[in-house]
Amino acid sequence: MMQRPIYLDCHATTPVDPQVLEAMLPYFTEHFGNPSSVSHAYGWEAEAGVKQAREMIAQAINASPEEIIFTSGATEANNLAIKGVAEAYFSQGQHIITVATEHRAVLDPCQYLESLGFEVTYLPVGEDGLIDLETLKETIREDTILVSVMAANNEIGVLQPIADIGEICRERGVLFHTDAAQALAKIPLDVEGMKIDLMSLTAHKLYGPKGIGALYVRRRQPKVRLASQIQGGGQERNFRSGTLYPPQIVGFGKAVELGLAEMDAEGERQSKLRDRAWEELSQLEGVYLNGHPTQRLPGNLNISVAGVDGTALILGLQPVIAVSSGSACSSQSTAPSHVITALGRGKALANASIRFGMGRFTTEEEIDSAIAHTKTTIESLQKAKV
Ligand SMILES: *Cc1c(COP(=O)(O)O)cnc(C)c1O
């Protein structure tokens, strides 16, 4: 059998941890009940699993269990947060602030709202990928109803100053939403300490199953109002109808539990792998680091390469390492990444970028092989161009 490439695309998705799968299995066949069935043991068993997972996820972000609304993932959570707030606070104002480097699952709902007449300000970022807090303060207006800034970027791994943003928003009485799909169980998150009102989460970036995520919705000080985007049986406090999916939810809870237990140690280990990779690659001619050097996810390294064709670069890497250029969702398009472009890199550099995403199962040997292959590929492509 052909050997598969080294997987370094952990920002796109991660494998389900065997312990997560083990926790999920009984909920397919044995505890298969509908958690909303209150009149018999089948329902109670399923509900018990859901309850435990909900508590785990709430605890991970210092929220209470009732504030966790299960969704199909972070895309749906972002849509519910942004459109839900827009619809509920429409009469108070129609201005929303977000950032140029957000995930499409934030940018597209915002664009949709613009088509309905809402006004959206897309904050720029500096060369390091961070927003400027003074600019944010100046951008907030009387009619601003929501600020949405991601916790960790999915392409360049940059960590925005979430606690400072929360402070500013709370002071000005504006709701604060953060897309924390990449941040959960990678960096500490605390909805109280960071003054977060809404937070999008997903399981498949942290060794849980795909198709499950959640939106944290603050219940007090302030109590966030939200217009549901999916109506029906009234599950999830009426915010998100539809029969709950206990195997996925239980897997999500288990993934969070495992992720938190190893967060510090893994963060340290992955940072070392990342720094070692950068130390080697930075010795090459025309290789640039994208995003802040230290204020970034432990397992993220994103570089741009001068003097090579972006497609040729990814094709050259493909047989040995599974990486992507830009995000998985937009990597099918040949347009340069909107995130790298926002850093002020020219089109050529934005096109020839590589995102290395290391994770729990990435070994030192794999990183060494990946670096060696990346170096040879870059050097031979650069030589061919001259
Ligand atoms: C992966 C990701 C999403 C989308 O999450 P899904 O659960 O796949 O819908 C949204 N935002 C960010 C930052 C992501 O990394």
The ligand as an SDF file (V2000), in Angstrom:
LIG
                    3D

 15 15  0  0  0  0  0  0  0  0999 V2000
  -13.2570   25.0910   11.3750 C   0  0  0  0  0  0  0  0  0  0  0  0
  -13.6750   26.4470   11.6900 C   0  0  0  0  0  0  0  0  0  0  0  0
  -15.0050   26.8570   11.5420 C   0  0  0  0  0  0  0  0  0  0  0  0
  -16.0620   25.9430   10.9900 C   0  0  0  0  0  0  0  0  0  0  0  0
  -16.3870   24.9530   11.9200 O   0  0  0  0  0  0  0  0  0  0  0  0
  -17.3050   23.7340   11.5140 P   0  0  0  0  0  0  0  0  0  0  0  0
  -17.5690   23.0550   12.8060 O   0  0  0  0  0  0  0  0  0  0  0  0
  -16.4980   22.9120   10.5750 O   0  0  0  0  0  0  0  0  0  0  0  0
  -18.5330   24.2690   10.8950 O   0  0  0  0  0  0  0  0  0  0  0  0
  -15.3240   28.1430   11.8900 C   0  0  0  0  0  0  0  0  0  0  0  0
  -14.4140   28.9910   12.3590 N   0  0  0  0  0  0  0  0  0  0  0  0
  -13.1250   28.6430   12.5070 C   0  0  0  0  0  0  0  0  0  0  0  0
  -12.1580   29.6320   13.0590 C   0  0  0  0  0  0  0  0  0  0  0  0
  -12.7190   27.3660   12.1740 C   0  0  0  0  0  0  0  0  0  0  0  0
  -11.4430   27.0320   12.3160 O   0  0  0  0  0  0  0  0  0  0  0  0
  1  2  1  0
  2  3  1  0
  2 14  2  0
  3  4  1  0
  3 10  2  0
  4  5  1  0
  5  6  1  0
  6  7  2  0
  6  8  1  0
  6  9  1  0
 10 11  1  0
 11 12  2  0
 12 13  1  0
 12 14  1  0
 14 15  1  0
M  END
$$$$
